[in-house]
């Protein structure tokens, strides 16, 4: 989630208070600018699902963007602002624009896994993502070292 004023993103502040109707323990992932983390409510979205940002002081905002994976494009968001003591619906436009992933996303993910101590990937060749690991191994910065019984290391 990104908040803007005059085309400039408002830098996130540790003073912001963020909350959610569901899974509030992980709501910070919606604001960390990390493409490898995300917040999920853990349930199907309905009108009782909300995310709240309290800036702790009045902030002028003219645009809010939310990055979603393509599978969530059907979720209609309804922004509201707390204006004069009342939650008020704000005008919203769904751009529907899609941005390609950064070209180094695979390498960044590999480095993230490595920083967590993960050094090997053992995967069944028919698993989701296995073909990408094989065909894009150069972009991942990895190489297959063994294969047996349908598994690859």
N, C-alpha and C positions, 0 to 999 in steps of 0.2 A: 504494500500500500504506500502510495506517495502523495504528498500534499504540496500544492504549488501556490505561489503568488507571482503574478506577472511573468510567467514562463520559467521561474526559478523555483527549484524544489526547496522547501523549507527543511533545513537540516534537522534530523531527529535529535531529540534532547533526552538525556536521562531523567529530566524533570517531567516528561510526559507521563501521564498515567493512562495505561491501556488496559482494556477489560473486554470480556466477551461473555455472551450468555451461556456458552458451552465451551468446555475445555479452556478456561481462562489461564491455566498454568502454562500454556504454550503460545499465548497470543503474541508474545514478543517476537515470535518467528515471522509474523506478518509485517514486521517493521524493521527487520535486521538487514535488508538489502543483500541477503545471501541467496543466490539461486539454488542452493542445495538444501535449503530449509523452507518450510512452509507451515502455516497454521491450518488445522482442520478442526471442524467442530466435532468430528467423530460420529456425526449423525447426518441423516438426510437434511438438506436445507429446507427450512420452512419460515413462515413469518415471525416465528419466535426466536430466530437466530439473529444475533446482532454483534457488532464490534463497536467499541466506543474508544475514542481518543479524547482525553482531557488534557489540553495544552497547558493548563494551570494558570493561564492568563489569556485575555482576548487575543486572537490571532486572525488576521484577515487572510482568507483563503479564496482563491478563485477557480481552483481545479483540484480534483482528487482523481488519482488513477489507481487501479487495482490490477495487478498482474495475476492472471489465472492460467491454468493449463487448458489446452483446447477442449478437453472433455468437460470442463465446467462452463463453457461459453453460454450455455442455456440458462444459467443462474442470473436472474434479473436483480440487480442491486438497487436499493432505494436509500440514497443518502439523506440524512436529516441533520439539522443544526440546532443547537440549543440557543435560541434567540429570544431575548427578553423573557427568560424563564420558562419557555415553552419549546418542546421538540417540534420543529417545523420541517416539513418535507422540502428538499432542495431540488432545483431543476437538474435533470440528469440526461446525458446523452451517452448511449452505448456506441463507442466508436467501432467496435468489432474488429479493430485492427490487430493484425498478428505480426509479431516480430520474430525473426529467426533467432535461434539461440546463438550466443557468442561463438565464434569459430574455435575458441580454445576451451570450450565448456568441458569436453571429455578430459583434457589434460588437467584442468582445474579440479575436476571431480576425483581423478586418480590421485592427485596430490593431497586432496582432503582426506581420502581414505588412508593414504600412506601416513599422514600426520596423526591418524588415530591408531596407528600400529598395524594396519592391514597391509600385508605384503604379498599375499597370494589370493587368487580368485579361482575357485574350483566350481565349475558350472556345467550342468547338463546341457549338451549341445542343442537340445530342443527347447530350452528355457527362454523366456522372454528376455531379450537383450543379448543372448549368446551370439547371434549372428552379427550384431553390431560390434561386439568385442572382437570378433574374428575379422570382419571385413574392414573395420576402422582401427585396427590395432596400432597403426602408426600414429593416428590422432590421439589415441589413448596413451601412447608412450609405453605400451606393453608388448610382450611377445609370448606366444604359446610355447610351453616347454615340454608338455606331455599330453597324451590323449589315450584313454582306455575305456572300454565299456560305455561309450557315448558321453563320457565326461572329458572336459578339457581343463588343463591347469595352465 
